[in-house]
Amino acid sequence: MRSAESRVPQTGRACPVNFLTRAVVIGKPDAVPRDSTSGPRGLRALSLRLGTFRPRPHESFRRLGRIKIGRVERPKLRQWFHSPEKVYVFVPSLAAVWRGTMLILGLAAVVPATAGDVRSHPRPTHSYAAAVARATRQIAADDSIAAPGGSTILLTHGARTPRAVILFHGFTDSPRQFAALADSLYADGDNVLVPRLPHHAERGKDASELARLTAAELCHTADSAVDVASGLGDSVIVVGLSVGGTLAAWTAEHRVEVRRAVVIAPPFEVAHVPSMLERPLVNFGSHVPNLSHRAAADTARPDRDPGFATHGLAQVLRLGLAVRRDADRFSPATAEVLFLVNANDHTVKTAPVLDLARAWNRRGSAVAVYEFPDSLGLPHNIVDPINRPAKAGAVYPVLEALAHGDRPPAWVHVRR
């Protein structure tokens, strides 16, 4: 086997030597130390701690690659570090960097990312006054950080009503998304609460703020909303769109106070992504650094956060996975669950929604699935369609009917 010294040119210029990494030799060839302090154990540890080491002449690079790591006394480290003699500096080769990168990315996709505490911690209010007081504190907190139009909305008739409706808005949006529907439900005699989801519609912030969103925060917000609504009405009804739909499904699983949940287009799986890659992508998006995309802001809607943040999206999908996992373990606490999907939705998949509905049906729950026909051409955001406002007139009567437990118009399809 050729020795390390045989690989060193008899000049002071740098010479690369390849095995698993690339070595650069600096100094004169006759300056290699031959004392006992440059033993293999110390050499290898020094290479890891300082990025440099000095092999003995009879040690080959291949041999050094197999040396076990050992402890090195600090006096020896100082002696080697301050010595002016020849030093071998190792830099990873492209092949080693590629293999390491692929290993890290593979682990990021395989190692599960936790959703945090997604259990329910109920503290329901038992009177109208207590409910209004708690909601008022939340609105005051929102007003200090929320953009104009982005604060929590509370519409009450001054007393407890037969129905209290909670409306959960979608990802990157705000309570203003449901303002028109809230007014309509209020006109029908309901007390209405539209809470702002965490890290949404914050003054001076953009979509990158959503990277801080966690599934546990979303569940806490849903819990708090049901706690307040319990004092606002005799029956609590929850309606949610997109991530708000996932929260509506979560409350249906965990809160007995909810009489009816209307789950609209929940993002259980993203469209155009194979289902077999769903969990790996969620794990990957949770572990790797966040990527944010900031779309052009709408000055007329400062409460919206156009764009996305991969960490926030991963947490939303992680909560959807938790909801579907729990559906295989126990029945929902809510008496009635109504799903509403959109045949023209190119953002989320319908199949996982049907699977969840069937799972709850098998457990004896009252579940129905309705679908807007493809002919309407509705986008994913059916409640606040920015680009197609004329279609909103067909949507609101359906949402009101489902919220009140009435059958929607006959042109709305029933899915099995």
Secondary structure, DSSP 8 states (H G I E B T S, - for coil): ---TGGGS-SSSS--EEESSEEEEEES-GGG---SGGG-HHHHHHHHHHHSEE---TT--HHHHTT-------HHHHHHHHH--S-EEEEEE-HHHHHHHHHHHHHHHHHS-------S-------SHHHHHHHHHHHHHHHHTTB-TT-S-EEE--SS-EEEEEEEE--TT--GGGGHHHHHHHHHTT-EEEE---TTSSBTT--GGGGGG--HHHHHHHHHHHHHHHHHHEEEEEEEEETHHHHHHHHHHHH-TTEEEEEEES--SSBTTS-GGGHHHHHHHHHHS---EEE----TT-TT---EEEHHHHHHHHHHHHHHHHHHTTS--SSSEEEEEEETT--SB-SHHHHHHHHHHHHTT-EEEEEEE-GGG---S--SS-SS-GGGHHHHHHHHHHHHTT----TTSEEE-
